[in-house]
Amino acid sequence: MSKGRRNRRKKHQPKSDISKKDKIIALVVIVMVFVAAVIAAVSYSLLKSGLI
């Protein structure tokens, strides 16, 4: 087998076992964690400044 053919075959990796539904769930969870962190940071800064 030539070197070029071998390199082409290496590029085609098998698809991951993660389904589309699992990817969407993971994305939603990441966004929810990010939103919770933002809310916590804002409320902490308001608490420190004495507005709450």
N, C-alpha and C positions, 0 to 999 in steps of 0.2 A: 504494500500500500504506500502510495506516495505521501510525502510530508504534507502537501497541501490538502489532500483528502483527509488525512488524520486530523489536521487542525480544524477543518470544517466540521468534522464529526464531534469534536470536543465542544464546539460552541452550542450544539443542540442539547441542552440539559433537560432532563425530565421536568415536567410541570410539578409545582409544589403540591403538597397534599391539602393545603388550606383552601377551603371552598370559598366561593364568592360571598356567601352568607356570613361565614366566620370573619372574613375581611371587613365586611360592613359593620359587624358587631364590634370588632376591635377598634375600628375608626370612631364609632359612636362613643365607646368607652374612653378613648383617648381624649376626645373633644370634651366629654363630661368632666374628666379629671382636670383638664385645662381650665374649664369654666369655673369649677369649684376652687381651684387655686387662685384665679383672678378675684373671685368674690371674697375669698379669705383675705387676700392681700389688701383689697379696697376697704373691707370692714376693719381690718387691723389698723390701716393708716388713719381711717376716720376715728377709730377708738383712741389712737395715740394723740390725735390733734384735739380731741375733746368735743367733737361734733355729735357724738352719739351719747 
